[in-house]
C-alpha cells in the first residue's frame, strides 16, 4: 500500500470516527431518565439518534414518511454522505419530483441504534466508563431499532406516519412498525425483505462475523480503545455479503471470467479475474466507512428477526385488525430475500383481510435491485404512494 493511499484511508477513518461521535446531521438526544427499553431485558440510557429530514411537515403533521435503511445504510438517504462524499443512497427514489416526492412529503431517515453514523452504537462512548461501548453494548433487535425511531417520531410531534418505507433490513423495520405500532402507520412499503431471517441468511452473517472476530486486530471488540482496526476481517465479511446482494446472471453479464489487467492467468493468488478485483475493492472501500462492531450488532439484529415468533408461529395473527395499507415489492433474481418471502407476508395479510398489493419486479440485478434504477419499482411505489395520499386526503 502506498503512503498516499495509507494517508487517505487514515483521513477517512478520522472522518468516520468523528461522525460516530459528533454527526453532521441532526441529532435527537434522550436523557438518562428517558431510557430505550430493549428486548434483551436491559435499558439503554442516555442515548441519541442521528437523523436527516427533507421537505416540510404540513400543519396537520399528516405528510411524514419514515425511510428505514438497510444493513450498511445510514441517515443520508437523499443528501451527500459526509464521510464518503457520495450522494444519498436512495436519491433515485427520494427527492423533488421522485416517487417519494420531498416537495409534498416530509421525509425522515435515522441512523439505527447500533449503527455507526451518529446514533448510539458500539463506537459511542459509554457514560459509565468513559470508553467506547465496544461489545459491552447490549445486543439489539429490529424491534429495539423501531422503538427508538418511535421515540424520535414522538419528539418530532408526529402522531401518525403517512408511510414507512424501506428495503432489506429497512423492510424488516417497516414490518415491525406495522406490527408494533399499527395505529401509527397509514401505509407501509416493505421492499426486498421477509418476516424472518432464513437459516441461509443467518449462515452468511455468521461467516461474516467470524471473519471479523478472527482478525487479530479486533482485540476482543476493544480495537478503538487500543488504536487498531480489524480491516482485513471486516473486508472479508463485506466481500462474502456482497456476493449475496448480486445474482449469477448479473455477475456473468458484468464480469464473466474476464481477466483483470492481464492477458493470461498469473498462476498465483493475486486477483486474476475481474470479479476478484471487484470484491476486493468492495471490501476495501467498506472498511473506510463502517464500524466492525456495528456490523456484528446489526447482522445479529437481522438474525433475531421473526415476527411470527411472538404469535405462536402464526404470521397472520401479527397483522390481525391492521388498517395499514401495504404494498410489498420483490425481485425475481433476489435469492437473499426471494419472492416467496414477500408472498408469505402477502398471504398472511390476505388471511386477515388487510389492504395489500404486491409487485414482483423482473430483473437480473439481484437483491441490490431495490437500490438501483428500476422503473417498474418506481412506478409501483409512485402509484401506491399517490393512491394512499388520496385516501389520506393529502
Backbone torsions as a table, in degrees:
resi	resn	phi	psi	omega
1	UNK	NA	130.9	-178.9
2	UNK	-72.0	160.0	178.8
3	UNK	-62.1	-38.4	-179.3
4	UNK	-62.8	-43.9	179.7
5	UNK	-65.6	-42.3	179.2
6	UNK	-60.9	-41.2	179.6
7	UNK	-65.8	-39.1	179.7
8	UNK	-63.6	-45.1	179.9
9	UNK	-62.8	-39.4	178.7
10	UNK	-62.5	-40.5	178.2
11	UNK	-62.7	-42.3	179.9
12	UNK	-65.7	-40.1	178.1
13	UNK	-59.7	-41.9	179.0
14	UNK	-61.7	-41.8	178.6
15	UNK	-63.8	-42.8	179.8
16	UNK	-63.9	-41.1	179.2
17	UNK	-65.2	-38.9	178.5
18	UNK	-64.7	-41.0	-179.9
19	UNK	-65.1	-35.2	-180.0
20	UNK	-62.9	-34.1	-175.1
21	UNK	-102.1	-32.7	-178.2
22	UNK	-139.5	77.2	-173.5
23	UNK	-64.7	153.0	177.7
24	UNK	-74.0	-20.2	-176.8
25	UNK	-82.1	-178.2	172.2
26	UNK	-65.9	152.9	179.7
27	UNK	-136.3	132.9	173.5
28	UNK	-111.1	122.6	-177.1
29	UNK	-106.3	139.2	178.6
30	UNK	-119.4	130.6	-172.1
31	UNK	-78.6	178.2	-178.1
32	UNK	-62.9	-24.7	178.4
33	UNK	-95.4	15.2	174.3
34	UNK	-127.2	63.3	-171.9
35	UNK	-72.2	153.0	168.9
36	UNK	-92.1	114.4	-179.1
37	UNK	-84.1	127.3	-169.7
38	UNK	-105.1	154.0	176.4
39	UNK	-61.6	-24.4	-179.3
40	UNK	-73.1	-1.8	178.9
41	UNK	87.3	11.9	-180.0
42	UNK	-119.7	175.1	177.5
43	UNK	-122.0	146.0	176.3
44	UNK	-113.3	114.6	-179.0
45	UNK	-163.6	141.7	-12.4
46	UNK	-68.6	165.2	176.0
47	UNK	-150.7	168.4	179.9
48	UNK	-140.1	156.7	177.0
49	UNK	-124.2	125.2	175.0
50	UNK	-92.6	136.4	-174.8
51	UNK	-153.2	162.8	173.1
52	UNK	-125.6	158.6	173.1
53	UNK	-132.3	156.1	175.0
54	UNK	-145.0	144.0	-175.7
55	UNK	82.3	-174.6	-177.5
56	UNK	-123.0	139.3	175.7
57	UNK	-76.7	128.0	-179.0
58	UNK	-74.1	171.1	-174.6
59	UNK	-61.3	-34.8	-179.6
60	UNK	-82.0	-5.8	-177.3
61	UNK	54.8	40.0	-176.1
62	UNK	-110.7	4.8	-174.7
63	UNK	-115.2	23.7	-177.0
64	UNK	-84.6	132.5	175.3
65	UNK	-120.1	125.6	175.1
66	UNK	-95.9	124.2	175.6
67	UNK	-104.0	127.5	-177.6
68	UNK	-106.4	131.6	-174.7
69	UNK	-89.8	161.2	179.3
70	UNK	-82.6	-175.0	-172.2
71	UNK	-48.3	-50.7	-174.8
72	UNK	-106.6	19.3	177.7
73	UNK	-85.6	-166.5	-177.6
74	UNK	-163.4	-168.4	-176.8
75	UNK	-78.2	-9.5	-174.9
76	UNK	-88.1	66.0	-175.5
77	UNK	-70.8	-34.9	-174.9
78	UNK	-137.6	21.8	178.7
79	UNK	-140.0	161.6	-174.6
80	UNK	-60.3	134.1	176.4
81	UNK	-76.2	122.7	-175.2
82	UNK	-69.8	-17.5	179.2
83	UNK	-88.2	-48.5	-176.2
84	UNK	-91.4	-21.7	-175.2
85	UNK	76.9	4.6	-178.1
86	UNK	-85.8	158.9	177.0
87	UNK	-63.0	165.8	177.7
88	UNK	-55.3	146.3	-171.2
89	UNK	-70.0	-15.0	178.0
90	UNK	-130.7	36.9	179.2
91	UNK	-65.3	-18.9	175.4
92	UNK	-67.6	-24.4	-174.2
93	UNK	-108.9	-33.6	-172.0
94	UNK	-114.1	125.2	177.9
95	UNK	154.8	178.8	179.8
96	UNK	-59.7	123.5	179.3
97	UNK	76.7	-1.8	180.0
98	UNK	-81.6	171.5	179.1
99	UNK	-52.2	-37.3	169.7
100	UNK	-103.3	94.5	-165.9
101	UNK	-86.2	111.8	-177.2
102	UNK	-76.1	-3.1	170.3
103	UNK	-77.6	-20.4	-176.0
104	UNK	-113.2	-32.1	-174.0
105	UNK	-115.7	154.2	175.2
106	UNK	-98.9	110.5	-173.1
107	UNK	-102.0	128.8	177.1
108	UNK	-117.7	135.1	174.5
109	UNK	-139.9	126.8	-177.7
110	UNK	-117.0	149.0	168.2
111	UNK	-71.4	128.5	-176.3
112	UNK	-67.3	152.0	170.2
113	UNK	-61.6	139.1	-172.7
114	UNK	96.1	-12.1	-179.9
115	UNK	-79.5	-168.5	-174.0
116	UNK	-136.3	24.1	178.3
117	UNK	-119.9	30.5	172.7
118	UNK	123.6	-24.8	172.0
119	UNK	-75.6	156.8	-178.3
120	UNK	-61.1	124.7	-179.0
121	UNK	-151.4	-168.6	-176.7
122	UNK	-59.6	-28.5	-179.0
123	UNK	-83.6	-9.9	179.7
124	UNK	-72.8	159.6	-179.3
125	UNK	-83.9	127.9	175.1
126	UNK	-77.7	115.4	-177.2
127	UNK	-62.1	-20.6	-179.7
128	UNK	-74.8	-24.8	-176.1
129	UNK	-120.5	-20.2	-174.9
130	UNK	76.3	10.0	-179.3
131	UNK	-120.4	160.7	175.7
132	UNK	-57.6	141.8	179.7
133	UNK	-55.5	-43.7	-171.6
134	UNK	58.5	-136.4	-178.8
135	UNK	-92.0	13.9	171.1
136	UNK	-83.3	-11.1	174.2
137	UNK	-61.2	136.9	177.7
138	UNK	-58.8	146.3	175.9
139	UNK	-64.7	137.1	-174.1
140	UNK	-109.5	160.1	176.6
141	UNK	-124.8	168.7	174.2
142	UNK	-59.4	-39.0	179.3
143	UNK	-64.5	-34.9	175.3
144	UNK	-63.3	-42.2	178.0
145	UNK	-59.4	-42.8	-178.6
146	UNK	-69.2	-38.6	176.2
147	UNK	-58.3	-43.8	179.4
148	UNK	-63.8	-41.8	177.2
149	UNK	-61.9	-39.4	178.7
150	UNK	-62.9	-37.0	176.8
151	UNK	-65.9	-37.8	176.1
152	UNK	-64.1	-46.9	-179.5
153	UNK	-62.6	-39.5	174.8
154	UNK	-58.1	-47.0	-177.5
155	UNK	-63.9	-29.7	177.2
156	UNK	-78.7	-3.7	176.3
157	UNK	79.3	22.6	-178.2
158	UNK	-103.0	121.9	-178.8
159	UNK	-83.9	-52.9	-177.9
160	UNK	-121.8	130.3	175.5
161	UNK	-80.8	132.9	174.4
162	UNK	-61.9	-43.2	-180.0
163	UNK	-153.2	153.6	170.1
164	UNK	-124.5	129.8	-172.9
165	UNK	-132.9	140.5	174.8
166	UNK	-177.7	157.5	178.7
167	UNK	-119.8	148.6	177.8
168	UNK	61.8	-120.9	176.7
169	UNK	-61.1	-31.5	174.6
170	UNK	-63.8	-36.8	176.3
171	UNK	-65.2	-35.4	174.7
172	UNK	-60.0	-43.0	178.9
173	UNK	-63.3	-39.1	177.7
174	UNK	-59.0	-48.3	179.6
175	UNK	-62.4	-40.3	179.2
176	UNK	-65.1	-39.6	175.0
177	UNK	-57.6	-46.4	-177.1
178	UNK	-63.8	-30.3	-179.2
179	UNK	-86.3	-45.2	-175.8
180	UNK	-78.3	-31.3	-177.1
181	UNK	-132.6	59.8	-172.6
182	UNK	-61.1	-30.9	-178.7
183	UNK	-82.4	-5.7	-177.1
184	UNK	-105.4	0.6	-177.6
185	UNK	-122.7	110.9	179.3
186	UNK	-76.2	-42.0	-178.6
187	UNK	-139.4	143.8	-177.1
188	UNK	-130.8	133.3	-179.5
189	UNK	-125.0	84.6	175.3
190	UNK	-85.7	125.2	-173.5
191	UNK	-121.5	134.6	175.0
192	UNK	48.9	55.5	-174.7
193	UNK	-146.5	-171.7	178.7
194	UNK	-155.1	171.3	-177.9
195	UNK	-83.0	-8.4	174.2
196	UNK	-159.0	162.5	178.3
197	UNK	-87.9	133.1	-177.7
198	UNK	-76.3	162.1	177.7
199	UNK	-62.3	-33.7	177.7
200	UNK	-64.5	-42.4	-180.0
201	UNK	-68.2	-38.5	175.7
202	UNK	-61.0	-39.7	179.9
203	UNK	-62.3	-45.9	178.4
204	UNK	-62.0	-40.1	178.5
205	UNK	-64.1	-39.1	179.9
206	UNK	-65.0	-37.9	175.6
207	UNK	-58.4	-45.6	179.8
208	UNK	-64.2	-44.0	179.9
209	UNK	-63.7	-40.7	179.7
210	UNK	-66.9	-31.8	175.5
211	UNK	-63.3	-39.2	179.9
212	UNK	-67.6	-52.0	-173.7
213	UNK	-72.2	-19.4	177.4
214	UNK	-78.3	-16.5	177.4
215	UNK	-69.8	121.9	-178.2
216	UNK	-58.9	-21.4	178.9
217	UNK	-79.5	-3.1	176.2
218	UNK	-67.8	-32.8	173.7
219	UNK	54.8	42.8	179.3
220	UNK	64.3	25.5	-179.3
221	UNK	87.0	-0.4	-176.1
222	UNK	-101.0	24.8	-172.0
223	UNK	-64.2	-33.2	179.1
224	UNK	-64.5	-47.7	-179.4
225	UNK	-62.3	-33.8	-176.1
226	UNK	-95.5	6.6	173.5
227	UNK	72.3	30.8	178.3
228	UNK	-128.9	174.8	176.9
229	UNK	-147.2	131.8	178.1
230	UNK	-80.8	59.7	-174.2
231	UNK	-62.3	-41.4	-176.6
232	UNK	-65.2	-45.0	-179.2
233	UNK	-65.5	-41.7	-179.8
234	UNK	-67.8	-36.7	178.4
235	UNK	-63.3	-41.9	178.4
236	UNK	-64.6	-40.9	177.7
237	UNK	-58.9	-44.2	-180.0
238	UNK	-65.8	-40.3	179.0
239	UNK	-60.3	-46.3	-179.4
240	UNK	-64.0	-43.6	-179.2
241	UNK	-66.5	-37.9	-175.8
242	UNK	-63.0	-33.4	177.2
243	UNK	-58.8	-36.4	-178.0
244	UNK	-73.5	-16.9	-179.6
245	UNK	-82.9	-13.2	-176.6
246	UNK	-105.1	-177.1	175.1
247	UNK	-127.7	159.9	178.7
248	UNK	-59.8	-40.1	-179.6
249	UNK	-64.3	-41.3	-179.8
250	UNK	-66.4	-40.9	178.0
251	UNK	-63.7	-43.2	179.9
252	UNK	-64.6	-41.8	-178.9
253	UNK	-67.3	-40.2	-173.7
254	UNK	-83.8	-37.7	-172.6
255	UNK	-121.4	-38.8	-173.1
256	UNK	53.8	-136.5	174.4
257	UNK	-111.0	29.1	-177.7
258	UNK	-65.1	140.9	179.1
259	UNK	-81.9	155.6	-177.9
260	UNK	-101.7	107.7	174.4
261	UNK	53.4	41.5	177.4
262	UNK	-159.9	158.0	-178.0
263	UNK	-95.1	-19.3	-176.5
264	UNK	-145.8	163.2	178.0
265	UNK	-59.4	142.1	-177.6
266	UNK	-87.2	-11.5	-177.6
267	UNK	51.5	48.3	176.9
268	UNK	-153.9	-158.4	-175.6
269	UNK	-119.7	19.7	167.8
270	UNK	-75.1	178.0	-178.1
271	UNK	-79.1	90.8	177.2
272	UNK	-69.5	-39.6	-172.7
273	UNK	-101.8	150.6	179.5
274	UNK	-59.5	-37.2	-179.5
275	UNK	-64.4	-35.0	176.9
276	UNK	-64.8	-46.2	180.0
277	UNK	-62.5	-40.9	180.0
278	UNK	-61.5	-46.1	-179.5
279	UNK	-66.1	-38.1	177.6
280	UNK	-63.6	-39.4	177.7
281	UNK	-63.7	-43.1	178.1
282	UNK	-59.1	-42.1	179.2
283	UNK	-64.8	-44.7	-177.4
284	UNK	-66.0	-41.6	-178.5
285	UNK	-73.1	-28.1	-179.6
286	UNK	-66.8	-42.0	-177.1
287	UNK	-68.1	-17.6	176.4
288	UNK	-66.1	-27.4	-169.8
289	UNK	-123.6	-6.8	-172.4
290	UNK	-125.0	146.7	-179.5
291	UNK	-90.4	132.7	-175.5
292	UNK	-62.4	-43.3	179.6
293	UNK	-65.8	-35.7	175.0
294	UNK	-60.4	-37.6	178.3
295	UNK	-60.5	-41.2	177.9
296	UNK	-62.6	-46.6	-175.6
297	UNK	-67.4	-43.3	-175.6
298	UNK	-73.4	-36.6	176.5
299	UNK	-66.2	-36.7	178.3
300	UNK	-66.3	-38.4	177.4
301	UNK	-60.4	-41.7	178.1
302	UNK	-65.0	-40.5	-179.8
303	UNK	-60.1	-38.0	-176.7
304	UNK	-76.2	-13.3	-173.7
305	UNK	-67.9	123.6	178.0
306	UNK	-163.7	91.6	-173.8
307	UNK	-58.6	-42.2	-174.4
308	UNK	-68.8	-18.1	-175.4
309	UNK	-58.4	-32.9	-179.6
310	UNK	-85.6	2.1	-177.3
311	UNK	-128.3	39.2	177.4
312	UNK	62.8	24.9	-179.1
313	UNK	79.7	6.4	-178.0
314	UNK	-102.9	99.9	-175.3
315	UNK	-60.4	-39.2	-178.7
316	UNK	-57.1	-35.9	-177.5
317	UNK	-64.6	-25.8	179.3
318	UNK	-66.0	-26.9	-176.5
319	UNK	-106.4	4.2	-175.7
320	UNK	-59.6	130.2	179.5
321	UNK	82.8	1.2	-177.7
322	UNK	-68.0	136.5	175.3
323	UNK	-107.7	5.6	178.1
324	UNK	-68.9	141.9	173.6
325	UNK	-89.5	129.1	-177.4
326	UNK	-114.3	145.8	166.4
327	UNK	-138.2	117.1	179.3
328	UNK	-103.8	141.7	-179.9
329	UNK	-127.6	131.5	175.2
330	UNK	-130.9	173.7	-177.1
331	UNK	-131.1	137.0	-172.0
332	UNK	-60.6	-30.4	-175.2
333	UNK	-101.7	9.7	179.6
334	UNK	-82.0	106.4	178.2
335	UNK	-98.4	-4.0	173.6
336	UNK	-78.0	-47.2	172.3
337	UNK	-127.2	79.3	-175.7
338	UNK	-63.9	163.8	-176.1
339	UNK	-54.1	-33.5	179.0
340	UNK	-56.7	-30.7	178.3
341	UNK	-66.4	-42.1	178.0
342	UNK	-69.2	-39.7	179.5
343	UNK	-61.2	-35.6	178.9
344	UNK	-61.6	-39.3	177.5
345	UNK	-68.6	-42.9	178.9
346	UNK	-59.7	-44.9	179.3
347	UNK	-62.7	-39.2	178.8
348	UNK	-64.7	-41.0	178.4
349	UNK	-67.3	-40.3	176.6
350	UNK	-61.8	-36.0	-176.8
351	UNK	-64.4	-24.8	179.2
352	UNK	-111.5	19.5	175.1
353	UNK	58.9	34.6	176.0
354	UNK	-79.1	160.4	178.0
355	UNK	-81.9	114.5	-176.0
356	UNK	-147.0	139.1	170.3
357	UNK	-125.1	161.2	-173.2
358	UNK	-146.0	135.5	178.4
359	UNK	-131.0	125.8	171.8
360	UNK	-105.8	118.0	-176.4
361	UNK	-92.2	127.5	178.2
362	UNK	-84.0	117.8	-178.5
363	UNK	-160.7	154.0	176.3
364	UNK	-103.3	16.0	-174.0
365	UNK	-87.8	-2.2	176.6
366	UNK	74.0	-159.9	-175.8
367	UNK	-60.0	-37.0	-177.4
368	UNK	-66.0	-5.6	-178.6
369	UNK	-56.9	-29.1	-177.0
370	UNK	-67.5	-17.9	178.9
371	UNK	-96.5	-3.4	-171.1
372	UNK	-107.4	178.0	-179.4
373	UNK	-79.2	93.4	-179.2
374	UNK	-119.4	96.4	-174.6
375	UNK	-54.8	-37.9	-179.6
376	UNK	-64.3	-41.3	176.8
377	UNK	-63.3	-45.2	-179.6
378	UNK	-60.0	-44.2	-179.9
379	UNK	-62.6	-41.6	-179.5
380	UNK	-64.5	-44.3	-179.3
381	UNK	-67.4	-43.6	179.1
382	UNK	-59.8	-44.9	-179.7
383	UNK	-64.0	-44.0	-179.1
384	UNK	-65.2	-46.3	-179.2
385	UNK	-62.7	-42.2	179.7
386	UNK	-64.1	-41.9	177.9
387	UNK	-63.7	-44.0	178.9
388	UNK	-64.9	-36.5	179.5
389	UNK	-63.7	-41.2	178.0
390	UNK	-62.8	-41.5	178.9
391	UNK	-66.2	-30.0	179.9
392	UNK	-82.1	-15.0	-177.8
393	UNK	82.0	26.9	-179.6
394	UNK	-93.6	NA	NA
